[in-house]
Amino acid sequence: MELIDKQKLMKNEYEIRGEITAILIDSPKYGRKEALISTSDLEKVSALAGTWHVQYRKSINDFYCQMHTPWVNGKRDVILLHRFILDSLDGMQVDHMNNRTLDNGTGRYGVEMKT
């Protein structure tokens, strides 16, 4: 297990565990959480400037991993980790096949167009 504590852009620490990497998220409200990604996606995910954090969603009774974009003209967007990894477009629904919403490894999604 390799612990990395200095990144150029992504501010979260992470642990590389072979083919899976855990993004470590320290939440004042929910404690330490881990968002799992495929190690092959680490370069893409860590290239975003900012901090990944968890957001509890009452509608699913679970957490999503997300990052806020910088403020521009009084607005900012939310980037959901699973949608970012898949480059999903508006109108695409991405489901976590194993129902573990913080598990964002390759092959753990079902993707379909919303109707």
C-alpha positions as protocol buffer text, in pm:
chain_id: "A"
residue {
  index: 1
  type: MET
  ca { x: 0 y: 0 z: 0 }
}
residue {
  index: 2
  type: GLU
  ca { x: 141 y: 336 z: -105 }
}
residue {
  index: 3
  type: LEU
  ca { x: 30 y: 652 z: 78 }
}
residue {
  index: 4
  type: ILE
  ca { x: 61 y: 974 z: -120 }
}
residue {
  index: 5
  type: ASP
  ca { x: 25 y: 1302 z: 68 }
}
residue {
  index: 6
  type: LYS
  ca { x: 139 y: 1565 z: -186 }
}
residue {
  index: 7
  type: GLN
  ca { x: -54 y: 1625 z: -506 }
}
residue {
  index: 8
  type: LYS
  ca { x: -20 y: 1913 z: -747 }
}
residue {
  index: 9
  type: LEU
  ca { x: -392 y: 1974 z: -796 }
}
residue {
  index: 10
  type: MET
  ca { x: -622 y: 1735 z: -609 }
}
residue {
  index: 11
  type: LYS
  ca { x: -595 y: 1818 z: -241 }
}
residue {
  index: 12
  type: ASN
  ca { x: -712 y: 1481 z: -103 }
}
residue {
  index: 13
  type: GLU
  ca { x: -466 y: 1221 z: 14 }
}
residue {
  index: 14
  type: TYR
  ca { x: -503 y: 881 z: -150 }
}
residue {
  index: 15
  type: GLU
  ca { x: -378 y: 526 z: -116 }
}
residue {
  index: 16
  type: ILE
  ca { x: -286 y: 310 z: -414 }
}
residue {
  index: 17
  type: ARG
  ca { x: -389 y: -51 z: -343 }
}
residue {
  index: 18
  type: GLY
  ca { x: -291 y: -227 z: -663 }
}
residue {
  index: 19
  type: GLU
  ca { x: -566 y: -188 z: -924 }
}
residue {
  index: 20
  type: ILE
  ca { x: -784 y: 17 z: -684 }
}
residue {
  index: 21
  type: THR
  ca { x: -705 y: 358 z: -536 }
}
residue {
  index: 22
  type: ALA
  ca { x: -884 y: 498 z: -231 }
}
residue {
  index: 23
  type: ILE
  ca { x: -939 y: 874 z: -222 }
}
residue {
  index: 24
  type: LEU
  ca { x: -940 y: 965 z: 148 }
}
residue {
  index: 25
  type: ILE
  ca { x: -1210 y: 1209 z: 252 }
}
residue {
  index: 26
  type: ASP
  ca { x: -1220 y: 1356 z: 603 }
}
residue {
  index: 27
  type: SER
  ca { x: -1567 y: 1492 z: 670 }
}
residue {
  index: 28
  type: PRO
  ca { x: -1628 y: 1694 z: 988 }
}
residue {
  index: 29
  type: LYS
  ca { x: -1986 y: 1562 z: 991 }
}
residue {
  index: 30
  type: TYR
  ca { x: -1943 y: 1200 z: 873 }
}
residue {
  index: 31
  type: GLY
  ca { x: -1584 y: 1111 z: 967 }
}
residue {
  index: 32
  type: ARG
  ca { x: -1336 y: 947 z: 731 }
}
residue {
  index: 33
  type: LYS
  ca { x: -1478 y: 804 z: 411 }
}
residue {
  index: 34
  type: GLU
  ca { x: -1307 y: 642 z: 114 }
}
residue {
  index: 35
  type: ALA
  ca { x: -1410 y: 682 z: -247 }
}
residue {
  index: 36
  type: LEU
  ca { x: -1271 y: 396 z: -454 }
}
residue {
  index: 37
  type: ILE
  ca { x: -1156 y: 440 z: -813 }
}
residue {
  index: 38
  type: SER
  ca { x: -958 y: 229 z: -1057 }
}
residue {
  index: 39
  type: THR
  ca { x: -590 y: 319 z: -1031 }
}
residue {
  index: 40
  type: SER
  ca { x: -597 y: 371 z: -1408 }
}
residue {
  index: 41
  type: ASP
  ca { x: -835 y: 668 z: -1347 }
}
residue {
  index: 42
  type: LEU
  ca { x: -612 y: 832 z: -1083 }
}
residue {
  index: 43
  type: GLU
  ca { x: -429 y: 1065 z: -1322 }
}
residue {
  index: 44
  type: LYS
  ca { x: -759 y: 1198 z: -1461 }
}
residue {
  index: 45
  type: VAL
  ca { x: -925 y: 1235 z: -1119 }
}
residue {
  index: 46
  type: SER
  ca { x: -625 y: 1397 z: -950 }
}
residue {
  index: 47
  type: ALA
  ca { x: -586 y: 1651 z: -1234 }
}
residue {
  index: 48
  type: LEU
  ca { x: -885 y: 1852 z: -1108 }
}
residue {
  index: 49
  type: ALA
  ca { x: -793 y: 2137 z: -876 }
}
residue {
  index: 50
  type: GLY
  ca { x: -988 y: 2109 z: -554 }
}
residue {
  index: 51
  type: THR
  ca { x: -1098 y: 1870 z: -282 }
}
residue {
  index: 52
  type: TRP
  ca { x: -1328 y: 1572 z: -327 }
}
residue {
  index: 53
  type: HIS
  ca { x: -1582 y: 1546 z: -46 }
}
residue {
  index: 54
  type: VAL
  ca { x: -1887 y: 1336 z: 39 }
}
residue {
  index: 55
  type: GLN
  ca { x: -2244 y: 1453 z: 15 }
}
residue {
  index: 56
  type: TYR
  ca { x: -2520 y: 1256 z: 183 }
}
residue {
  index: 57
  type: ARG
  ca { x: -2823 y: 1210 z: -41 }
}
residue {
  index: 58
  type: LYS
  ca { x: -3143 y: 1136 z: 146 }
}
residue {
  index: 59
  type: SER
  ca { x: -3309 y: 1009 z: -174 }
}
residue {
  index: 60
  type: ILE
  ca { x: -3068 y: 713 z: -190 }
}
residue {
  index: 61
  type: ASN
  ca { x: -2979 y: 696 z: 181 }
}
residue {
  index: 62
  type: ASP
  ca { x: -2610 y: 698 z: 90 }
}
residue {
  index: 63
  type: PHE
  ca { x: -2318 y: 921 z: -12 }
}
residue {
  index: 64
  type: TYR
  ca { x: -2181 y: 1049 z: -340 }
}
residue {
  index: 65
  type: CYS
  ca { x: -1829 y: 1178 z: -389 }
}
residue {
  index: 66
  type: GLN
  ca { x: -1825 y: 1525 z: -542 }
}
residue {
  index: 67
  type: MET
  ca { x: -1620 y: 1839 z: -595 }
}
residue {
  index: 68
  type: HIS
  ca { x: -1734 y: 2199 z: -642 }
}
residue {
  index: 69
  type: THR
  ca { x: -1603 y: 2403 z: -933 }
}
residue {
  index: 70
  type: PRO
  ca { x: -1465 y: 2752 z: -862 }
}
residue {
  index: 71
  type: TRP
  ca { x: -1714 y: 3039 z: -835 }
}
residue {
  index: 72
  type: VAL
  ca { x: -1775 y: 3216 z: -1168 }
}
residue {
  index: 73
  type: ASN
  ca { x: -2024 y: 3504 z: -1189 }
}
residue {
  index: 74
  type: GLY
  ca { x: -2175 y: 3404 z: -855 }
}
residue {
  index: 75
  type: LYS
  ca { x: -2231 y: 3040 z: -958 }
}
residue {
  index: 76
  type: ARG
  ca { x: -2047 y: 2712 z: -927 }
}
residue {
  index: 77
  type: ASP
  ca { x: -2121 y: 2359 z: -1036 }
}
residue {
  index: 78
  type: VAL
  ca { x: -2091 y: 2022 z: -869 }
}
residue {
  index: 79
  type: ILE
  ca { x: -1883 y: 1748 z: -1031 }
}
residue {
  index: 80
  type: LEU
  ca { x: -1993 y: 1397 z: -931 }
}
residue {
  index: 81
  type: LEU
  ca { x: -1696 y: 1160 z: -931 }
}
residue {
  index: 82
  type: HIS
  ca { x: -1869 y: 868 z: -1104 }
}
residue {
  index: 83
  type: ARG
  ca { x: -2004 y: 1090 z: -1383 }
}
residue {
  index: 84
  type: PHE
  ca { x: -1664 y: 1260 z: -1427 }
}
residue {
  index: 85
  type: ILE
  ca { x: -1480 y: 928 z: -1461 }
}
residue {
  index: 86
  type: LEU
  ca { x: -1725 y: 810 z: -1729 }
}
residue {
  index: 87
  type: ASP
  ca { x: -1745 y: 1145 z: -1911 }
}
residue {
  index: 88
  type: SER
  ca { x: -2121 y: 1100 z: -1890 }
}
residue {
  index: 89
  type: LEU
  ca { x: -2337 y: 1341 z: -2084 }
}
residue {
  index: 90
  type: ASP
  ca { x: -2655 y: 1514 z: -1971 }
}
residue {
  index: 91
  type: GLY
  ca { x: -2941 y: 1272 z: -2017 }
}
residue {
  index: 92
  type: MET
  ca { x: -2730 y: 970 z: -1921 }
}
residue {
  index: 93
  type: GLN
  ca { x: -2815 y: 788 z: -1601 }
}
residue {
  index: 94
  type: VAL
  ca { x: -2524 y: 616 z: -1428 }
}
residue {
  index: 95
  type: ASP
  ca { x: -2606 y: 347 z: -1173 }
}
residue {
  index: 96
  type: HIS
  ca { x: -2363 y: 182 z: -933 }
}
residue {
  index: 97
  type: MET
  ca { x: -2425 y: -187 z: -1007 }
}
residue {
  index: 98
  type: ASN
  ca { x: -2312 y: -303 z: -661 }
}
residue {
  index: 99
  type: ASN
  ca { x: -2518 y: -28 z: -488 }
}
residue {
  index: 100
  type: ARG
  ca { x: -2202 y: 107 z: -321 }
}
residue {
  index: 101
  type: THR
  ca { x: -2205 y: 471 z: -431 }
}
residue {
  index: 102
  type: LEU
  ca { x: -1850 y: 544 z: -313 }
}
residue {
  index: 103
  type: ASP
  ca { x: -1717 y: 252 z: -523 }
}
residue {
  index: 104
  type: ASN
  ca { x: -1628 y: 411 z: -855 }
}
residue {
  index: 105
  type: GLY
  ca { x: -1401 y: 145 z: -1004 }
}
residue {
  index: 106
  type: THR
  ca { x: -1417 y: 50 z: -1370 }
}
residue {
  index: 107
  type: GLY
  ca { x: -1689 y: -200 z: -1455 }
}
residue {
  index: 108
  type: ARG
  ca { x: -1907 y: -113 z: -1157 }
}
residue {
  index: 109
  type: TYR
  ca { x: -2160 y: 97 z: -1349 }
}
residue {
  index: 110
  type: GLY
  ca { x: -2468 y: 58 z: -1558 }
}
residue {
  index: 111
  type: VAL
  ca { x: -2524 y: 344 z: -1804 }
}
residue {
  index: 112
  type: GLU
  ca { x: -2848 y: 423 z: -1987 }
}
residue {
  index: 113
  type: MET
  ca { x: -3014 y: 718 z: -2152 }
}
residue {
  index: 114
  type: LYS
  ca { x: -3300 y: 877 z: -1956 }
}
residue {
  index: 115
  type: THR
  ca { x: -3632 y: 891 z: -2136 }
}
